[in-house]
Amino acid sequence: MLFLLTVCHVYNCIVYVTSRFAAQQLGHQLAMHLRAAHAHLRRHSNLAFGPFGMTADQYVLLTVLEEQGEATQQELVRRCYSDTATIGTMVSLLQAKGFVTRMPHPQDGRALRVSLTPQGVRLARHMRRSSAWVRSELVALFSEKELRTLIEFLARVAGAMHPPRRTQKISQPRIPKLISK
């Protein structure tokens, strides 16, 4: 029996796999390789940011603010691909260190706007320069065409795997019960 696995409707991509088991194995391999790539990138990044007393996650937050300007904490959750608790903790820590400030949102009295201080801007730029080797190592693995394709594929995965909004329900696949004798 031929099993048809639709990867993406937007790009009209279809992958033909010989069996459901093969499709599950490919999905497992993809997930494990993405996990390994993320873990290794995080370790390399933390080595680069350690001398600053910063982590890869803190660097992401700083650079998102530097590149895109001030944001609410909820906007930072989306932009940094993180969660509310992590962003809240990081913003508090970076504020205590003098790298970010929080100000009341002009239209929403419940929200706070987060922005970089001049010291935070300098730190973000210095960290970017000193960690260029990490990005260079990544880019060196691929030709320009391969890199553009990989970026497109990763954007597709990220788009498909984004967390649902609070109002959306997640449909869980049925997991068969295990029967013990």
C-alpha positions as CSV (number, residue, x, y, z in Angstrom):
1,M,0.0,0.0,0.0
2,L,1.3,3.4,-0.9
3,F,1.0,6.1,1.8
4,L,0.6,9.7,0.7
5,L,2.0,12.3,3.2
6,T,1.1,15.9,2.4
7,V,3.9,18.1,3.7
8,C,2.6,21.6,2.9
9,H,-0.5,22.9,1.1
10,V,0.9,26.4,0.7
11,Y,3.8,25.2,-1.4
12,N,1.9,22.3,-3.0
13,C,4.6,19.9,-1.8
14,I,3.8,16.2,-1.6
15,V,6.1,13.4,-0.4
16,Y,5.4,9.8,-1.3
17,V,6.4,7.3,1.3
18,T,6.0,3.6,1.0
19,S,4.3,3.0,4.3
20,R,2.9,4.8,7.4
21,F,5.8,3.3,9.4
22,A,8.3,4.9,7.0
23,A,6.5,8.3,7.2
24,Q,6.6,8.0,11.0
25,Q,10.3,7.1,10.9
26,L,11.1,10.1,8.7
27,G,9.1,12.4,10.9
28,H,11.0,11.0,13.9
29,Q,14.4,11.5,12.2
30,L,13.5,15.1,11.2
31,A,12.4,15.9,14.8
32,M,15.6,14.4,16.2
33,H,17.9,16.2,13.8
34,L,16.1,19.5,14.4
35,R,16.5,19.0,18.1
36,A,20.2,18.1,17.8
37,A,20.9,21.1,15.6
38,H,19.1,23.4,18.1
39,A,21.0,21.9,21.0
40,H,24.4,22.3,19.3
41,L,23.7,25.8,18.1
42,R,22.6,26.8,21.7
43,R,25.8,25.3,23.1
44,H,28.0,27.2,20.6
45,S,26.1,30.4,21.2
46,N,26.3,30.1,24.9
47,L,30.1,29.7,24.6
48,A,30.1,33.0,22.6
49,F,27.9,34.8,25.0
50,G,29.3,33.5,28.3
51,P,32.1,36.1,28.5
52,F,29.3,38.7,28.6
53,G,27.5,36.9,31.4
54,M,24.6,36.3,28.9
55,T,22.8,33.4,27.3
56,A,21.7,32.7,23.8
57,D,18.1,33.4,24.8
58,Q,19.1,36.8,26.2
59,Y,21.0,37.6,23.1
60,V,17.9,36.8,21.0
61,L,15.8,39.1,23.1
62,L,18.4,41.9,22.8
63,T,18.8,41.6,19.1
64,V,15.0,41.4,18.5
65,L,14.7,44.7,20.4
66,E,17.6,46.2,18.5
67,E,16.4,45.2,15.1
68,Q,12.6,45.7,15.5
69,G,12.4,48.3,18.2
70,E,10.4,48.4,21.4
71,A,7.7,45.8,22.0
72,T,5.3,44.5,24.6
73,Q,6.2,41.3,26.4
74,Q,3.6,39.4,24.4
75,E,5.1,40.7,21.2
76,L,8.5,39.5,22.4
77,V,7.1,36.1,23.1
78,R,6.1,35.8,19.4
79,R,9.2,37.5,18.0
80,C,11.7,35.5,20.1
81,Y,9.8,32.1,19.7
82,S,9.6,31.8,23.4
83,D,7.0,31.6,26.2
84,T,5.5,34.2,28.6
85,A,7.3,33.0,31.7
86,T,10.8,32.9,30.0
87,I,10.4,36.4,28.5
88,G,9.1,37.8,31.7
89,T,12.1,36.4,33.6
90,M,14.6,37.6,31.0
91,V,13.1,41.1,30.8
92,S,13.3,41.4,34.6
93,L,16.9,40.2,34.6
94,L,17.9,42.5,31.7
95,Q,16.2,45.4,33.4
96,A,18.0,44.8,36.6
97,K,21.3,44.8,34.7
98,G,20.4,48.1,33.0
99,F,20.0,46.8,29.4
100,V,16.2,47.2,29.0
101,T,13.5,49.5,30.4
102,R,9.8,48.9,30.8
103,M,7.3,51.7,30.3
104,P,3.5,51.8,30.3
105,H,1.9,51.2,26.9
106,P,0.3,54.3,25.6
107,Q,-3.0,52.6,24.5
108,D,-3.2,49.6,26.8
109,G,-2.9,50.4,30.5
110,R,-2.3,46.7,31.4
111,A,0.7,46.3,29.0
112,L,4.3,47.5,29.3
113,R,6.5,48.4,26.5
114,V,10.1,47.0,26.6
115,S,13.0,48.9,24.9
116,L,16.7,48.8,25.0
117,T,18.7,51.3,26.9
118,P,21.8,52.8,25.2
119,Q,23.9,50.3,27.2
120,G,21.7,47.5,25.9
121,V,22.1,48.7,22.3
122,R,25.9,48.7,22.7
123,L,25.8,45.2,24.3
124,A,23.6,43.7,21.6
125,R,25.9,45.1,18.9
126,H,29.1,43.9,20.6
127,M,27.6,40.4,21.2
128,R,26.6,40.2,17.5
129,R,30.2,41.1,16.4
130,S,31.8,38.7,18.8
131,S,29.5,35.8,17.9
132,A,30.0,36.2,14.1
133,W,32.0,33.0,14.1
134,V,29.0,30.9,15.1
135,R,27.0,32.2,12.1
136,S,30.0,31.8,9.8
137,E,30.3,28.1,10.8
138,L,26.7,27.6,9.9
139,V,26.8,29.4,6.6
140,A,30.1,27.5,5.6
141,L,28.2,24.2,5.6
142,F,26.1,25.1,2.6
143,S,26.3,26.7,-0.9
144,E,24.2,29.8,-1.2
145,K,21.5,28.0,-3.0
146,E,21.4,25.2,-0.4
147,L,21.3,27.8,2.4
148,R,18.4,29.7,0.8
149,T,16.5,26.4,0.4
150,L,17.3,25.3,4.0
151,I,16.0,28.7,5.3
152,E,12.8,28.3,3.3
153,F,12.3,24.8,4.6
154,L,13.0,25.8,8.2
155,A,10.5,28.7,7.8
156,R,8.0,26.2,6.6
157,V,8.5,24.0,9.6
158,A,8.4,26.9,12.0
159,G,5.2,28.1,10.4
160,A,3.6,24.7,10.7
161,M,4.7,24.1,14.2
162,H,3.9,27.4,15.8
163,P,2.0,27.2,19.1
164,P,-1.8,27.7,18.8
165,R,-3.4,30.8,20.1
166,R,-5.0,30.6,23.5
167,T,-8.5,30.4,22.0
168,Q,-7.5,27.5,19.6
169,K,-7.9,23.9,20.7
170,I,-5.2,21.5,19.8
171,S,-6.4,18.3,18.2
172,Q,-4.5,15.4,19.7
173,P,-4.2,12.1,17.8
174,R,-5.8,9.1,19.4
175,I,-3.2,7.0,21.3
176,P,-4.2,3.4,21.7
177,K,-4.5,2.1,25.2
178,L,-1.9,-0.5,26.1
179,I,-3.4,-3.7,27.4
180,S,-1.4,-5.5,30.0
181,K,-2.1,-9.2,30.7
